Amino acid sequence: MTMKKLTTFLLLIITSVTFGQAIKKNDSETAGHFFTLSYSNNGQIADVIDKFYFSQGSYLPNNDVFTYKQNDLKFNFHYEFLSRSMFSFFGKIGYSERKDTYEVSNVTPANGSMEQNYFNFSLGAKYNLKVDRFQFSTGIEIPYYKISDHTEKLFWDSPSQTIHEHMTTDGGTAYGLNSISSLKFFISNRIFLSTDIAFGLLIFNLGGQSYYVIDYQNPVVAPLPIDPRDASYKKTSITNAELFFGIGIKI
């Protein structure tokens, strides 16, 4: 099931529950403080980040990358206060890293890596409904992303020449407005499993300059370092959905 289909499916569930007759309003047993740890993809920023920083056309050797591995994990901490009036106010923070490793087919032996990390936080509000062990909510949030500098390293060691080099490109920020829908399933009165879907509008302000440096070479055939060049990217984008899966506790 695609992200768009899954988003539509969840929204249809929330709509049907809203107009059903089995809805239970929040009361003293439902209201409280919710703490959640979750794992998610980087769905909202992944495409733009990939295009500007990680596109294979931007690799330092600028040739055939024939082995490619990507590692991209994101972990989040959520806090939510749910009142008796069925409205909740929440905040969440997230951190992730991306590191790609590769080898180059027409330069032997040559291998490299590209890496970057991301920090984000958001504040928002949701309206909640409860049916038995299920709690549904939908609302809006304001997200902010801090994107670190991007670094690529290349190690080229051959019998005739050794070169170790790296290129650093300035990071940036992204911010905007999201729609967010959530589902909690209570295993017990206090422990629950959760899933969230967030998507919306983000404004990206990325890059600035790229710095290319030869760290080591033998024999020396080029000056080091080389002057920086301009490299910036600004974009306003309707994002893909970001999915969160977590476990939490209510107190």
N, C-alpha and C positions, 0 to 999 in steps of 0.2 A: 504494500500500500504506500503510495507516494505521500510526501509531506502535505500537499494541498488536500488530498483525499482524506487523510487522517484529521487534518484541521477541520474540514467540513463536517466529518463524522462526529467529532467531539462537540462542535457547535450545535449540531442537530440534536444531540443527546441533551445538552443543556436547555435548549428551547423546548423540547418535549417535556422535560421535567418541570420547567417553569409553569407550564399550563396544565400539568397533571394535578390529581387530587391527593396524592400521597406525600406531598411536600410537608416537611416539618420545619417550622421557623426556628431560628436560633434561640436558645434559652440559656439558663444558668449552667446547664450541663454541656451545652455546645460551645459557648463562648470561652475564650482563654488565649493562651500564648502558645504558638506553634514554632518549633525549631526543626529544620530539615537540612539534611545533607544530601546532595544530589550530584549526579553525573550528567553531562550534556555534551552535544556536539557544539561546534562553533558556527551553527547554521546561519546566524544573522550577518556575520562578517566574513565567513570563509571564502565566498566567491570573490569579493573585492580584494581581500588580502592575497589570495592566490594569484589573481591577475596582475597585481602591481609588484608583489615581492617574490612570488615563488614560481611564476611561469617558467617552464623549462627553457624557453627562448632567452631568459635572462641569466642563465648560468654562465659563470666566468669563462669557461672554455668556448662557449657558444658553438658547440658541436654536438655529436651524437651521444646523448646520455642513455646508456643501455641497461643500467641497473638503478632502480629508484625505490626507496623506502621512505614512507611518511609515518611520523608518530605525532598524534594530535589528541591530547586529553584535556578535558575541562572539568573542574570540580567547583561546586557552589555551596554556599551556606545561606539559608533563608531564615528570616524571622518574620512572623506574622501575628498581629493582634486582631482577634475576632471579637467584635462587640455583640451585645444582645440584639442590636438593631439590624443584624445580618450584614453589616458592612465590616470589612477588614482593611487594615493598613499594613503594608509590608515593605521590607527592604531585602535585597540580596546582594551578595558579592560573589565574584567568580574569578578563578585564575586558571590559565592554561598555557601550555608551551607547544610549539611546533618545531620539530627537527626533522629535516629530510637529509638522507644520505644517498650518495650516488657514485657510480664509476663511469668513466668515459671510454668509449670503445676505440676511438682512433688515436688515443694517447695512452701508451702503456709503460709503466703502470701509473694511473692517475685516479684520484678519488677526492671527493669533497663533501661538504655538508652546508646546509642552510638552516638557520635557526632564529627564532623570535618568540617572545612571550607576550601575554595579554592579561590585563586586569580590568574588570568591569564591576560597576555597582549600579543599582537601580532602586527607585522608590516608586510606590504605586498604591492603588486602592482597588478593592474588588467587592462585588456583591455576592453573597453566599446563599446556597440552598442545601438542605440536608434531607436525604432519603435513606432511612435505616443506617447501614454502615457507610454509605457513600456521601461525600460532601462535594458539591459542585460550586465553582465560582468563576466569575468573569469580570474583567475590568481593564484598567489601563496602567501603564508604567512609563517612567522616564528613564531610559538607560544611558549610561556613559561608559565608553571604552577608552582605556589608555593602552596604546600599542607601542611596544619597545622598538629600539633600533633593530634593524635586520642585519645579520652578519652571515656572509658566505666565506668559507675557507676552502682553498684548493691545495692539495699536496701532489706534486708531480716529481717523481723520482725515477730517473732513467740513468743508464750508464754514462750518457754524454752530458746530462744536465740535471740539476736539482733546483726546483722552484717551490717555495712555500709562500702563498699570497692570500690576502683576504680583502673583502670589500664590505664596507659598512654603509647602510642607507638609513637616514633618519626615520624615526617612527612617526607617530601621529595620534590622532584622537577620532572618535566617532560618537555622536549623540543623536537623540531623536525622541520618538514617541511610539510606544508599542501597544497593541492589543494583546491581552494575556488571558488564557483560560486554563483552569486547573481542575484536577480530580484527585480526591483523597479517598482511600479505602482504609477503614479502621479495622486493624487486626484485633485490637482490644480497645478499651476505653481511652487509652493514652497513646498507643503505638499505631502508626499508620504508614501506608505506602502512598506515594504521590507521583503524579505526572503532570507536567505543565507544557503548554505550547505558547510560544511568544513570537510575534512577527509585527512588522510595522515599517516606519520610515526612519532611515538613518542618514545623517550628513557626515561624510568622511573628509578628513583633512590629513593627508598622509605625505610623508617624505619631506624633502627640503634639499638635501645634498647627499651625494654618494662619495665615499672616500675609498680609493683603491691604493693598497699598500703592498709592496713586495717585502715580506718579512725576512726571507733568506733566499739567496740564489748562488749557485756555484757551477760554472763561472759567472761572474757578473756581466750581464749584457744590456741592462737597462737601468736608468736612474731610479732611485727610490727616495721618498714616495712620489706618486703622480698627483697633480693638482686635483681637487674635488670638482665634480660636475653637478649641475642642477638636476634634481630628480624629485618631482612633486606630483601629487595626484589629488584632485578634489572631485567629489561625486556625491550626489543625493540619490538614494536608492530605496526602492521598496524591497524589503529583505525577504529571503526565504524564512521558513519557520525554524525556530530552534526548539528542540525537544529536551525536556528534563525528566529524569527518573530518579526518585529518591526515597529515603526512609526518614521518618520523623517522630517526634514526641510532642504531646500536648500537656501543658501544665496549667 
